[in-house]
């Protein structure tokens, strides 16, 4: 029999469709793990040797062999830092100029790799780029919210094969972000506790939805996960803003993120996914009520009429079974792969 579970952080009621639930392995991507991509493509704008003249570059991390990760301004940005901020109201219609920031993080020189297959050092380099750009962009005038996200695969919205992620900074706080902050404030006012810290405490106590634990982070599938294999990675240390992450935590998050993505890669056959880093708005640093975290959403199910009409989610993957399945996935070593 199906049941409804409420996600206290998002306030969503989720239908856990036990009668329609699939076995975890039935969510696996039917395509092959390796698509046969070349390590370099002469027509890829992100590959080594194809870099633009440098005017778009905002950050570069190098070693003796060359660059390891780069941040560049998006050639076709959704938002621009050079626009003047203006608000216009006409009756019930409101308009704001498209001021903001839109950058691309080119995650690795090679064209044919994905985060699940990178070394921990390579993933840490990506996170270092995120932190550096987050810290710098936060200083821009009129920036209210910074969103770090990755689209992996066609159904997740990616348009280029080369491994990359993006940073977008907006002059407003999106309603979804604001509603979660409001819920966190309400919980803090009622209890004196951080809702995210309490969630982490309860998930660790239960244990059945935890996928992976490291020194500084815990990866788990929430009790009321909005979709199959929807994963959250929480810092153990309370911190409201991502750019507060320390160097040891960067390395540990790289280890955790790579491990979780590798479990998805081998367990679900390299599914398409999105991940994003949810952080407090730039004007609300150091709060006691909000806790930054990473959300990973594998694209293994689709929203249909009910979801679009009601705003509710139907999850056909039982969170406890999905977490158990991912815990059981053994990640091959380089020796195993030959």
Secondary structure, 3 states (H helix, E strand, C coil): CCEEEEECCCCEEEEECHHHCCCHHHHCCCCCCCCCCCCCCCCCCCCCCCCCCCCCEEEEEEECCEEEEEEEECCCCCCECCCCCCEEEECCEEEECCEEEEEEEECCCCCCCCHHHCCHHHHHHHHHHHHHHHHHHCCCCCCCEEEEEEEECHHHCCCCCCCEEEEEEECCCCHHHHHHHHHHHHHHHHHCCCHHHHHHHHHHHHCCCEEEECCCEEEEECCCCCCCCCEEEEECCCCCCHHHCCHHHHHHHHHHHHHHHHHHHHHCCCCCEEEEEECCCCCCCCCCCCCCEEEEEECCCCCCHHHHHHCCEEECCCHHHHHHHHHHCCCCCCCCCC
